[in-house]
Amino acid sequence: MTMLLPQDGSIPVPQPGAFSRNYWEGCAEHELRFQRCGQCNGATHTPAVLCAVCASPALEWERSAGIGEIYSWTVVWRPATPAFVVPYVPIVVTMAEGWHLLSALVGCEPEAAEIGMAVEVEFHRGAEGFTLPYFHPVEKLLPKA
């Protein structure tokens, strides 16, 4: 049995820029943030200047409920750099608000991962002081927004 855990080594760290700084500040405060368009109400991630749905510049930051379900996943046994501890399970999460986020699964065995699995965010402080969002399985999701 191999329980999936957050990475604890010197993995590559994010390089926040003008558009992503708000997102990373939210993670440091244990708050998952995304952008919503004031014109079409579309949710978007990664941080942007224009809405991914209608190209409006009317994007505002919102706090996510931090719940979603696995859209896609894989198990990594051969990491891109030796800093990563294997196995780990990268996941694409469909968030309750309608946006997608690439993260990693923790708190279960790799074999437990499946499309549609309900997950919730948890935050872990990593290398160089960055706080990263990971997801663990949960029994039930709250209703979608």
Secondary structure as UniProt FT lines:
FT   TURN            18..20
FT   HELIX           21..28
FT   TURN            29..30
FT   STRAND          33..37
FT   TURN            38..40
FT   STRAND          43..44
FT   TURN            52..54
FT   STRAND          59..63
FT   STRAND          67..73
FT   TURN            82..83
FT   STRAND          88..95
FT   TURN            96..97
FT   STRAND          100..105
FT   HELIX           110..112
FT   TURN            115..116
FT   STRAND          118..125
FT   HELIX           127..129
FT   STRAND          131..137
//
